[in-house]
Amino acid sequence: TTYSSFVDSYSSNVSFFDFVGGVQLLQGEDTRTAIPVVLIGICVSGAVGNLLILMVFIRDFRNGKGSEVKALLASLASTDLAILLLCAPVRAFTYYKQTWTLGSFVCSTTDWFQHSCVIAKTLILAVTTRAKHTLVPSTATGPLYSPTWIHGALAFVWMVSMMFPIPQLLFATLVKHGRDTICVSEMPLCASNFMSLFYKIYPTAAFVAPVIFTVAYHTKVLHTAVNNAPTPRHQSKITLVLLCLSSALGLMLLPEWGAFTWIRLGYNKPPVGLVIFAQVLLYACSALSPVILMTMYDEVRQGLITIWFMATCRGTKRLRGTQCPKTEGNGAEVEVEENAVGNAVSQETEKTIPDVEHFWTGRRNTHVEEEQDPVPWEREEKML
């Protein structure tokens, strides 16, 4: 194929060679159509899920029910959204065109930006090991709520995440291949010794160490909570959610980091199928995170139910002119709203027959003398 022949002829001139922004020079209509369709499907479904997660967390913070964990999970959802909306479409378009047509700026920055987001995801989950899930009002101050450390941690995470993959920015370049242009990452021979050491440290520090630390920490906390029960049950559920998120991220990003390290350490080129599969798993990981939160995180699930009820209630309000019940945003409003119709019927019944209620209230447990009998015809019937 064109891909294999080009790789064999080109890789002999540099220390390593890799395509940037998706594998190019692939032949076959099946590859050209199937991969973009899969990536677009993952992108759309994942973007919708992460947007819903952000809506739930924003609503919780506005209602004074935010927490440190929710702030970090909102940052994680924002990072996933950036990967799905800014990185996945570039790969889908590249696979469709089979060459590079997006210009030199996108060629230089696309892999660097994607690696920055992937590293940020891993480090944000590592930061959750310090975060607490104590609910705090939006106006709270003092030891219960200090957003300074969260802002500082996120700033540090993104600074490190953007500095680590700088070689992805420096080594990306456009190369002519006949009448076409391709985007590749190539490292000159003079930098091979230093970069060989760097590419051994880089995956370990950016992926392996944070994932192992996060999974081990949450596993230990969950084991302690289950066996010794020193923490509330609610906290155990949150720990289980974070453990599942960290485990899914580690497993689904392992092929991408493995192929990346494999290529840059100068070993034989991995199969193109493995490279494509690793890239698809990377985007699928960003689409899976909101699914885990929606199915396992009780507060997210209740928030989605409330948002859905409010949206449908507004539609009913436009059609019938009725007023929707107010909510407090704590998850209990769903039960109140579901019983609103029954309460309204009861109130309407009470308002329509006040005289009857007053009559029976006046008659109940009341002693009436014979001479004060309000219904004298009853007495006359008895006399007859």
C-alpha positions in Angstrom: 0.0 0.0 0.0 1.0 3.6 -0.3 1.1 4.0 3.5 3.6 1.1 4.0 5.9 2.0 1.1 6.1 5.6 2.3 6.8 4.6 5.9 9.6 2.3 4.8 11.3 4.8 2.6 10.9 7.8 4.9 11.8 6.3 8.2 15.4 5.6 7.2 16.3 9.3 7.1 15.2 10.2 10.6 15.3 8.8 14.2 11.6 8.2 14.2 8.6 9.0 12.0 4.9 9.2 12.8 1.8 10.7 11.2 0.2 13.7 12.9 -3.5 14.3 13.1 -4.4 10.8 12.0 -2.9 8.1 9.8 -2.7 9.3 6.2 -2.1 7.8 2.7 -4.4 4.9 3.5 -6.1 3.2 0.6 -9.6 1.7 0.4 -13.1 3.2 0.5 -14.1 1.2 3.5 -11.4 2.8 5.7 -12.2 6.2 4.2 -15.9 6.1 5.2 -16.1 3.7 8.2 -13.5 5.4 10.4 -14.9 9.0 10.0 -18.4 7.7 10.7 -17.3 6.0 13.9 -15.4 9.1 15.1 -18.3 11.4 14.3 -20.7 9.1 16.2 -18.4 9.0 19.2 -17.9 12.8 19.0 -21.7 13.7 18.9 -22.8 11.3 21.6 -19.9 12.2 23.9 -20.3 15.9 23.4 -24.0 15.6 24.3 -23.2 13.6 27.5 -20.5 16.0 28.7 -22.8 19.0 28.1 -25.5 17.4 30.2 -22.9 16.7 33.0 -21.8 20.4 32.9 -25.4 21.6 33.0 -26.0 19.5 36.1 -22.9 20.7 37.9 -23.5 24.3 37.0 -27.0 24.1 38.4 -25.7 22.5 41.6 -23.2 25.3 42.2 -25.9 27.9 41.5 -28.1 26.3 44.1 -25.3 26.2 46.6 -24.8 22.4 46.4 -21.4 22.3 44.9 -18.3 20.5 46.2 -14.6 20.2 45.5 -15.2 16.8 43.7 -17.9 18.3 41.5 -15.6 21.2 40.5 -12.9 18.8 39.4 -15.4 16.6 37.6 -16.8 19.6 35.8 -13.2 20.4 34.7 -12.9 16.8 33.5 -16.1 17.1 31.5 -14.8 20.3 29.9 -11.6 18.7 28.9 -13.4 15.7 27.4 -15.6 18.2 25.5 -12.5 19.9 24.1 -11.1 16.6 22.9 -14.3 15.6 21.2 -15.1 18.9 19.6 -11.6 20.1 18.6 -9.5 16.9 18.2 -11.8 14.2 17.0 -13.1 16.1 13.9 -9.6 16.8 12.7 -8.9 13.0 12.7 -12.2 12.2 11.0 -11.5 14.8 8.3 -8.0 13.5 7.8 -9.1 9.9 7.4 -11.7 11.0 4.9 -9.3 13.1 2.8 -6.4 10.6 3.3 -4.0 13.5 3.0 -3.5 16.8 5.0 -5.5 19.8 3.9 -5.8 21.8 7.1 -2.7 23.9 6.9 0.6 24.2 8.8 -0.8 25.8 12.0 -3.3 22.9 12.7 -0.5 20.4 11.7 1.8 21.9 14.4 -0.7 22.2 17.2 -3.2 19.3 16.8 -1.2 16.6 18.5 0.2 19.0 21.1 -3.3 20.1 22.1 -4.6 16.6 22.2 -1.8 15.4 24.4 -2.2 18.4 26.6 -5.9 17.5 27.2 -5.2 13.8 27.7 -2.5 14.6 30.3 -4.8 17.1 32.0 -7.5 14.4 32.3 -5.1 12.1 34.0 -3.8 14.7 36.4 -7.3 16.0 37.3 -8.3 12.6 38.4 -5.2 12.4 40.4 -6.1 15.7 42.1 -9.5 14.2 43.1 -7.6 12.1 45.7 -7.2 15.3 47.8 -10.7 16.7 47.1 -13.6 16.3 49.5 -17.3 15.8 48.7 -18.6 18.0 51.5 -21.5 20.0 50.2 -20.9 23.7 50.7 -23.1 26.8 49.9 -22.1 29.0 47.0 -21.6 31.9 49.5 -19.6 29.8 52.0 -16.3 31.1 53.3 -13.7 29.8 55.7 -12.3 26.3 56.2 -15.3 24.5 54.7 -14.8 26.0 51.3 -11.6 27.4 49.9 -11.6 27.4 46.1 -8.1 28.8 46.0 -6.4 25.5 46.1 -8.7 24.1 43.4 -7.9 27.0 41.1 -4.2 26.7 41.9 -4.3 22.9 41.3 -6.1 23.3 37.9 -3.7 26.0 36.8 -0.7 23.8 37.7 -2.3 20.8 36.0 -2.8 22.7 32.7 0.6 24.4 32.9 2.3 20.9 33.2 0.0 19.4 30.6 0.9 22.0 28.0 4.7 21.9 28.8 5.1 18.1 28.6 4.1 17.6 25.0 6.1 20.6 23.6 8.2 18.2 21.3 4.9 17.3 19.6 4.7 21.0 18.7 8.4 21.3 17.6 8.7 18.2 15.5 5.4 18.4 13.5 5.9 19.5 9.9 4.3 19.4 6.5 5.9 17.1 3.9 5.2 16.9 0.1 4.3 13.5 -1.2 3.8 13.8 -5.0 1.0 16.2 -5.5 -0.3 15.7 -2.0 0.8 17.1 1.4 1.0 15.1 4.6 1.6 16.1 8.2 4.2 14.1 10.0 6.3 14.2 13.2 10.0 13.6 12.6 13.0 13.9 14.9 16.4 14.7 13.6 19.3 12.4 14.4 21.1 15.0 16.4 18.4 15.1 19.0 17.9 11.3 19.2 19.9 10.6 22.4 18.2 13.3 24.5 14.7 12.6 23.1 15.1 8.8 23.6 15.5 9.5 27.4 12.7 12.0 27.3 10.2 9.6 25.7 11.0 7.0 28.5 10.2 9.6 31.2 7.3 11.3 29.5 4.7 8.4 29.4 5.7 7.3 32.9 5.3 10.8 34.4 2.2 11.8 32.4 0.3 8.6 32.4 1.6 5.5 34.2 2.4 7.1 37.6 -0.8 9.2 38.0 -3.1 6.4 36.9 -1.5 3.9 39.3 -1.5 6.3 42.1 -5.1 7.3 41.6 -6.4 3.8 41.2 -4.4 2.6 44.2 -5.6 5.5 46.4 -9.3 5.1 45.6 -9.1 1.3 45.9 -7.6 1.7 49.4 -10.2 4.2 50.5 -13.1 2.1 49.1 -11.7 -1.1 50.8 -11.4 0.8 54.1 -15.0 2.2 53.8 -16.5 -1.2 53.0 -14.7 -3.2 55.7 -14.3 -0.7 58.6 -17.0 1.8 57.7 -15.3 4.9 59.0 -16.8 7.1 56.3 -20.5 7.7 55.3 -22.1 5.5 52.7 -22.5 8.5 50.4 -18.7 9.0 50.4 -18.1 5.4 49.5 -20.3 5.8 46.4 -18.3 8.8 45.3 -15.1 6.9 45.8 -16.4 4.0 43.6 -17.3 6.5 40.9 -13.9 8.0 40.9 -12.3 4.5 40.9 -14.3 3.5 37.9 -13.4 6.7 36.0 -9.7 6.3 36.7 -9.7 2.6 35.8 -11.6 3.2 32.5 -9.2 6.0 31.6 -6.1 3.9 32.3 -7.4 0.9 30.3 -8.7 2.9 27.3 -5.6 5.1 27.0 -3.1 2.3 27.4 -3.1 1.4 23.6 -2.6 5.0 22.6 0.3 5.5 25.0 1.7 2.1 24.1 1.7 2.9 20.4 3.1 6.3 21.0 6.0 5.0 23.1 6.6 2.1 20.7 7.1 4.4 17.7 9.3 7.0 19.5 11.7 4.5 21.1 12.7 3.3 17.6 11.2 -0.1 17.6 9.5 -1.6 14.5 6.4 0.3 13.3 3.2 -1.0 15.0 0.5 -2.3 12.7 -1.7 0.5 11.3 -4.8 -1.3 12.6 -3.4 -1.0 16.2 -2.7 2.7 15.7 -6.3 3.4 14.4 -7.8 1.3 17.2 -5.8 3.2 19.8 -7.0 6.5 18.5 -10.7 5.4 18.5 -10.4 4.2 22.1 -9.0 7.6 23.1 -12.1 9.4 21.9 -14.4 6.6 23.2 -12.8 7.2 26.7 -14.0 10.8 26.6 -17.5 9.7 25.6 -17.6 7.0 28.3 -16.9 9.3 31.2 -20.3 11.0 31.2 -22.0 7.6 30.9 -20.3 6.4 34.1 -21.3 9.6 35.9 -24.9 9.3 34.7 -25.3 5.7 35.8 -23.3 5.6 39.0 -23.4 9.1 40.5 -26.8 9.6 42.3 -26.7 13.4 42.3 -26.0 13.6 38.6 -28.8 11.2 37.9 -31.2 13.2 40.0 -30.0 16.4 38.4 -30.7 15.0 35.0 -34.2 14.0 36.0 -34.9 17.4 37.4 -33.7 19.2 34.3 -35.8 16.9 32.1 -38.8 17.5 34.3 -38.3 21.3 34.2 -37.9 21.2 30.4 -41.1 19.1 29.9 -43.0 21.2 32.4 -42.1 24.4 30.5 -43.5 22.8 27.3 -46.7 21.9 29.2 -46.9 25.4 30.6 -46.9 26.9 27.1 -49.7 24.5 25.9 -52.0 24.6 29.0 -51.1 27.9 30.6 -50.4 26.2 34.0 -47.7 27.2 36.4 -45.0 24.7 37.2 -44.0 24.2 40.9 -40.9 25.8 42.1 -37.9 23.6 42.9 -35.1 23.9 45.4 -32.5 21.9 43.5 -31.7 19.3 46.1 -33.1 16.2 44.4 -36.3 16.2 46.6 -38.1 18.5 44.3 -38.8 15.6 41.9 -41.1 13.9 44.4 -42.8 17.2 45.2 -43.3 17.9 41.5 -44.7 14.5 40.8 -47.4 15.0 43.5 -48.2 18.5 42.4 -51.2 17.4 40.3 -52.7 15.4 43.1 -52.3 18.3 45.5 -53.8 20.7 43.1 -56.9 18.5 42.7 -57.3 18.2 46.5 -57.0 22.0 46.9 -59.5 22.6 44.2 -62.0 20.1 45.8 -61.6 21.9 49.2 -62.3 25.3 47.6 -65.4 24.2 45.7 -67.4 22.9 48.7 -66.6 25.1 51.7 -70.2 25.3 52.8 -70.6 21.5 53.2 -67.3 21.3 55.1 -68.5 24.1 57.4 -71.8 22.4 57.9 -70.3 19.1 59.0 -67.7 20.8 61.1 -70.5 22.7 62.9 -72.5 19.5 63.4 -69.6 17.3 64.6 -69.5 16.6 68.4 -72.1 19.2 69.1 -74.7 18.7 71.9 -78.1 20.1 70.9 -81.0 20.6 73.4 -84.5 19.6 72.4 -85.8 23.2 72.5 -82.8 24.3 70.4 -83.3 21.7 67.8 -82.5 23.3 64.4 -84.7 20.7 62.6 -88.0 20.7 64.3 -89.7 18.5 61.7 -87.7 15.6 63.0 -89.3 16.1 66.4 -92.8 16.3 64.8 -92.2 13.0 63.0 -91.2 11.3 66.3 -94.4 12.7 68.0 -96.6 11.3 65.3 
